[in-house]
Amino acid sequence: MSSDPSTQHSAAPEKRNNWLENLQLLAIALFLAFLIRTFIAEPRFIPSSSMEPTLNIHDRLVVEKISYYLHPPRFGDVVVFHPPPVLIDQGFRYDQAFIKRIIGLPGQQVEIRNRTVYIDGMPLKESYIAEGPDYVMPSVKVPEGSFFVMGDNRNNSRDSHIWGFLPKQNIIGHAWLRFFPIDHLGKF
């Protein structure tokens, strides 16, 4: 230990400056994390089997939020969304998130019969489902500003065939990357 008083006093301001710098860096990091999660991407957890075999219970994925500002959602996109008003009326909270695949675009006719989904009268080829739907739904026209969404596990999914159309403004983003489990790591 030095007996020179000038060296003892110079260490304290340096220590204080390091503490302030660390606090500033932490504040910046938290702000950036908030911006990224709010506007760019966020992690999500799969709580149900409604998207099997594409996504399994406990899978984790990154939801990308920017692209729908540049172009509208597309047929086949797997989207994460807030529940539409009809589900809020049934007791779901707006902050809950659902995940389904876009099957019908605005202006298209969607019908389900003979274990097959029909879009504008044409049977939909669906390699991503385990089995066709075991229910019937009469033809409906998807209104402007809305989408018809379905779970890939057709017979175990509460989706548009039950509660109707998904308003575009309820879409949070689309599934971009599955990051867990590691052996299923991959982009959508």
Secondary structure, 3 states (H helix, E strand, C coil): CCCCHHHHHHHHHHHHHHHHHHHHHHHHHHHHHHHHHHHHEEEEECCCCCCCCCCCCCCEEEEECCHHHHCCCCCCCEEEECCCHHHHHCCCCCCCCEEEEEEECCCCEEEEECCEEEECCEECCCCCCCCCCCCCEEEEECCCCEEEEECCCHHHCCCHHHHCCEEHHHEEEEEEEEEECHHHCEEC
